[in-house]
């Protein structure tokens, strides 16, 4: 997909079809992606577009107040 980031030198690239990662598959040790946090602005493997597998996702805005020295 041209909209996704090109794999980097540390990314694992399969030359043959790999098992689906979206749904849980205990037999293969695949935890699935349901309930995982994703990055709404990322085009990489942590991005919601890839990680949510077309299921859609909810966004949450968090405001963090920290003390600075």
Backbone bond lengths (Angstrom), bond angles and torsions (degrees), N, CA, C in turn:
res aa  C-N    CA-C-N  psi(-1)  N-CA   C-N-CA  omega(-1)  CA-C   N-CA-C  phi
1 X - - - 1.451 - - 1.527 108.15 -
2 X 1.316 118.86 121.60 1.469 121.01 -177.48 1.523 114.20 -66.44
3 X 1.334 118.00 -15.84 1.464 120.53 179.00 1.519 112.46 -80.49
4 X 1.323 118.08 -12.79 1.466 121.67 -178.91 1.524 110.67 -95.33
5 X 1.295 115.05 155.48 1.462 121.94 -179.95 1.532 109.91 -65.86
6 X 1.312 116.74 140.32 1.458 122.05 175.27 1.523 109.00 -65.46
7 X 1.353 118.83 139.83 1.470 120.25 -179.84 1.525 111.67 -57.16
8 X 1.323 115.48 139.65 1.458 121.45 178.23 1.515 111.07 -90.68
9 X 1.323 117.01 179.02 1.463 121.50 -177.54 1.520 112.53 -66.55
10 X 1.335 118.44 -21.60 1.465 121.15 -179.96 1.531 112.72 -100.81
11 X 1.334 118.20 -0.08 1.462 121.65 178.84 1.527 109.92 -83.27
12 X 1.331 115.39 142.78 1.450 121.45 177.67 1.522 108.17 -85.54
13 X 1.333 116.44 125.47 1.457 121.70 -179.32 1.521 108.23 -118.19
14 X 1.328 116.35 124.62 1.462 121.15 179.37 1.519 109.71 -89.97
15 X 1.328 116.59 136.53 1.453 121.09 176.16 1.523 110.76 -92.47
16 X 1.320 116.74 -17.76 1.458 122.43 176.43 1.525 107.55 -118.23
17 X 1.335 117.48 157.57 1.472 118.77 179.38 1.528 111.47 -55.85
18 X 1.310 116.00 133.41 1.462 120.88 179.26 1.525 108.93 -101.65
19 X 1.330 116.95 161.30 1.468 118.29 176.50 1.522 110.29 -63.87
20 X 1.321 116.77 151.70 1.460 120.71 179.11 1.520 110.82 -62.58
21 X 1.307 117.19 141.04 1.464 121.67 -179.73 1.526 111.76 -103.23
22 X 1.314 117.71 -7.32 1.469 120.81 -175.58 1.522 112.54 -71.92
23 X 1.317 116.43 -43.95 1.459 121.02 -176.66 1.520 110.64 -99.52
24 X 1.314 115.94 147.63 1.464 122.17 179.37 1.534 109.88 -64.97
25 X 1.341 116.08 134.64 1.462 121.77 176.61 1.524 107.78 -139.89
26 X 1.348 117.61 89.05 1.466 120.93 -177.07 1.528 113.35 -59.27
27 X 1.318 117.01 -32.63 1.470 120.63 -179.26 1.534 111.15 -60.42
28 X 1.323 115.79 -36.28 1.463 120.18 179.62 1.526 112.71 -99.67
29 X 1.330 117.30 -0.24 1.466 120.68 -179.58 1.513 113.56 74.38
30 X 1.329 117.14 27.44 1.465 121.38 179.84 1.532 108.42 -97.33
31 X 1.345 118.02 116.59 1.466 120.48 -176.42 1.528 114.28 -76.87
32 X 1.323 118.31 -13.64 1.464 121.03 -175.79 1.521 110.61 78.51
33 X 1.319 116.19 176.58 1.467 119.64 -176.34 1.524 113.26 -116.90
34 X 1.325 118.45 3.04 1.474 120.63 178.41 1.527 110.21 -59.21
35 X 1.334 116.99 132.30 1.458 121.69 174.98 1.516 115.76 79.30
36 X 1.304 118.78 -1.43 1.465 120.31 179.69 1.518 110.47 -82.50
37 X 1.314 115.88 150.90 1.468 121.08 177.00 1.523 108.79 -79.09
38 X 1.322 116.04 141.18 1.463 120.59 176.97 1.526 108.72 -130.10
39 X 1.320 115.68 167.40 1.459 122.19 -178.55 1.529 108.39 -103.08
40 X 1.318 116.78 109.19 1.463 122.93 -176.20 1.525 113.19 -59.76
41 X 1.325 117.93 -27.38 1.466 120.87 -175.89 1.523 113.36 -99.42
42 X 1.320 118.25 -2.01 1.460 121.19 -176.03 1.528 111.60 -88.62
43 X 1.344 116.04 141.45 1.460 120.92 172.38 1.529 110.46 -102.02
44 X 1.335 115.90 7.52 1.465 121.53 179.80 1.517 111.79 -91.13
45 X 1.341 115.63 -167.48 1.464 121.10 -176.94 1.521 112.91 -67.01
46 X 1.341 118.29 -17.41 1.467 120.57 177.57 1.527 112.23 -90.61
47 X 1.330 116.80 1.07 1.458 121.13 -178.21 1.519 112.82 -74.34
48 X 1.311 116.00 149.34 1.470 121.63 -178.38 1.523 111.82 -63.32
49 X 1.324 117.77 -32.00 1.458 121.15 -179.36 1.528 110.97 -58.44
50 X 1.324 117.08 -45.17 1.466 120.91 179.36 1.518 112.04 -81.93
51 X 1.316 116.73 -47.94 1.461 120.66 -171.92 1.526 113.21 -67.63
52 X 1.319 117.80 -30.12 1.470 119.70 -176.63 1.521 112.83 -88.81
53 X 1.317 117.18 -4.28 1.475 121.97 170.46 1.527 112.86 54.80
54 X 1.336 117.04 34.56 1.453 120.42 177.68 1.520 115.15 78.38
55 X 1.329 117.55 4.82 1.469 120.88 -178.58 1.519 112.14 -80.43
56 X 1.319 118.27 -12.60 1.456 121.52 -174.05 1.521 110.03 88.55
57 X 1.330 116.23 167.94 1.461 120.89 -178.33 1.515 109.51 -157.45
58 X 1.321 115.54 160.39 1.466 122.23 177.13 1.520 108.20 -106.35
59 X 1.323 115.75 142.61 1.464 119.53 175.37 1.521 109.23 -101.78
60 X 1.315 114.71 152.31 1.460 121.47 179.65 1.519 107.66 -137.74
61 X 1.323 116.69 127.71 1.457 121.20 177.80 1.519 108.33 -98.61
62 X 1.323 115.78 128.68 1.464 121.09 -179.81 1.522 109.08 -120.67
63 X 1.311 116.27 135.02 1.455 121.89 174.71 1.523 107.44 -110.31
64 X 1.314 116.16 123.78 1.458 121.39 -178.04 1.523 108.38 -114.43
65 X 1.314 116.00 127.19 1.461 121.26 177.41 1.523 107.09 -106.98
66 X 1.332 116.07 124.50 1.463 121.19 -179.95 1.517 109.56 -127.08
67 X 1.303 115.28 150.19 1.472 120.24 175.85 1.520 108.73 -82.46
68 X 1.302 115.41 135.85 1.461 120.85 176.82 1.526 109.04 -113.47
69 X 1.314 116.71 146.06 1.470 121.18 177.57 1.506 110.25 -89.65
